[in-house]
Amino acid sequence: MRNLNVFNGSTSDFLDEVIASKRNSPKDPDYKQRINLLSPNIKVLYGNYDMAHNANNHVSLISNGYVNQEKTDLLKLYSSGNSRLVKLKNSVTTVLDNRAMNTCQYCTITPVGSLDHIVPKDEFPEFSVNPKNLLPACTTCNSHKNENWKENNKTIFLNLYTNILPSDQYLFVDLVITANNIQPTFELRNVNNINPDFFELLENHYSRLHLPQRFKKESHKVISELTNLISASSHLLDENQIKQLVLTKIHEDKAVFGNNYYKSILEEALIKSQSYVDSILTLNCI
């Protein structure tokens, strides 16, 4: 999991571009006229969003209360396949060497398949295409998140534009290794004294998106890939060289995907487990 590149252009211009991409239809020949009438006030409300974004205080936002036809028209602006929104997705997920990272950063498991609304568009239709309110996500995370976003005047999911992730490790895995099976258990631990309020946000995000369980479900793939790498390398390298190779790979992956990337956390625990390494190297000696 890593922070994403927030849109840094004019949100008003972005709105104009989205509106320009829309078309009237025979069934609704007046749509563009109606949405253009709403546009000036939406741009004023975008200023409110900018203030909340800059203060990382989205719970301060108050819905304008659009209903009926106006709400329908504003929601109609949003379409994940819109060319301007696709361009936005690509720009905010570009990392390091200008590669587009197509993995959902809410979970780091599943490919991006949608744009999540940080404050929900049903409650805030005025922000349905505000680029600072759109964050690339997978459909699974989007479904778990649904319209929920705050409790007790606090946000309950990470905003990967404004909540700066700590570099300290907070995701850990425990391994139970038997002769024919490896069972990992993921959990969050605040052993590095992360701010308690922020750690509570991390716990909410991970639990409400069911991330520890989803990590566990995906673990067999990670274990198989690492086992195959060690097995193939054992014909060319000694044990210490293999460990260094894997640790170098983990270090490089963390530079791209963050220090709490579940795959790296699992791989690191495995390569540091002598019983796991011995089981593979012994098998390859038979």
C-alpha positions, -999 to +999 in steps of 0.1 A: +000+000+000+013+034-009+001+070-013-011+081-047-005+113-067-033+136-061-046+156-091-027+189-092-045+208-119-076+230-119-107+211-107-129+237-124-112+230-157-115+193-151-153+197-146-155+216-178-137+188-197-160+162-183-191+183-192-177+188-227-174+151-231-211+145-224-238+145-251-275+151-252-296+122-263-329+119-281-345+109-248-329+138-229-321+167-254-317+193-227-292+175-204-262+197-214-282+229-209-292+218-174-258+207-163-242+239-176-266+259-155-254+239-124-217+242-133-210+277-117-223+266-083-205+233-085-172+251-090-179+272-059-185+239-039-152+226-054-136+254-034-151+239-002-137+205-011-103+220-017-103+235+018-114+202+033-088+183+013-060+206+022-068+203+059-074+166+056-108+172+072-134+158+048-159+152+077-163+190+078-180+189+044-217+196+043-238+183+014-254+209-008-286+189-007-292+183-044-322+162-051-345+150-079-335+160-114-304+181-103-290+151-084-297+128-113-280+151-137-249+155-115-246+117-109-249+112-147-216+131-151-198+101-136-189+071-158-157+051-150-152+046-187-152+084-195-119+092-213-111+121-189-116+098-159-095+071-174-067+096-179-071+107-143-068+071-131-036+066-151-020+098-138-026+093-101-014+057-102+019+064-120+049+055-098+087+058-098+098+050-134+065+063-149+048+029-147+011+029-141+004+008-110-029-010-118-032-027-084-058-013-060-039+004-032-067+001-008-059-037-006-028-043-029-044-075-041-068-069-070-065-048-102-082-014-103-116-018-118-134+014-107-129+049-092-139+051-055-156+083-043-138+093-011-170+111+001-199+092-015-215+105-046-250+097-034-245+120-004-224+145-023-235+144-060-218+178-064-184+159-061-193+130-084-165+140-108-143+161-086-108+146-094-096+150-058-126+129-047-119+100-070-094+073-061-087+042-082-099+010-065-109-025-071-146-035-072-142-056-041-129-027-020-155-004-035-182-029-026-170-033+010-167+004+014-201+011-002-215+044+011-198+042+045-170+067+051-173+081+086-183+073+122-184+096+152-172+124+131-141+105+120-132+089+087-130+051+087-110+045+055-076+057+045-075+086+020-044+077+001-041+113-011-041+130+023-034+103+049+004+099+047+013+063+054+040+057+080+072+041+069+073+020+101+060-015+099+025-021+113+015-052+093+028-085+106+024-121+098+027-152+121+034-185+105+024-220+115+046-244+095+040-281+094+053-308+071+028-302+043+013-269+051+020-232+059-007-212+076-001-175+078-021-151+100-019-114+093-026-087+119-018-051+127+004-043+157+014-008+169+049-019+180+065+012+165+044+038+184+024+051+154+000+079+165-029+062+182-056+080+162-039+071+129-034+035+140-071+034+148-078+046+112-054+018+099-073-008+120-107+004+107-095+004+071-080-031+073-108-047+092-137-031+072-121-041+039-114-076+054-078-073+044-062-098+069-085-125+057-080-115+020-042-116+025-045-151+039-066-163+010-040-150-015-010-163+005-008-197-013+002-178-045+030-159-027+043-191-010+043-210-043+061-183-062+088-180-034+092-217-031+097-220-069+123-192-068+143-208-040+140-242-056+153-230-090+181-209-074+193-238-053+210-253-084+231-222-089+235-205-055+242-215-019+218-209+010+232-175+020+232-163-016+196-174-020+185-155+011+203-124+000+186-127-034+152-129-019+159-101+006+170-078-022+138-086-041+118-077-010+136-045-006+130-035-042+093-044-039+089-023-008+103+006-026+075+004-052+046-010-031+053+003+004+069-010+035+037-028+046+030-046+013+015-079+024+035-100-001+068-086+011+058-090+047+050-127+040+081-133+019+103-118+046+088-139+073+092-170+051+129-164+041+137-158+078+121-191+088+149-216+088+125-245+089+108-232+057+141-227+039+154-261+050+123-279+038+129-266+003+166-271+001+164-306+016+138-315-009+160-303-038+189-324-024+169-357-026 
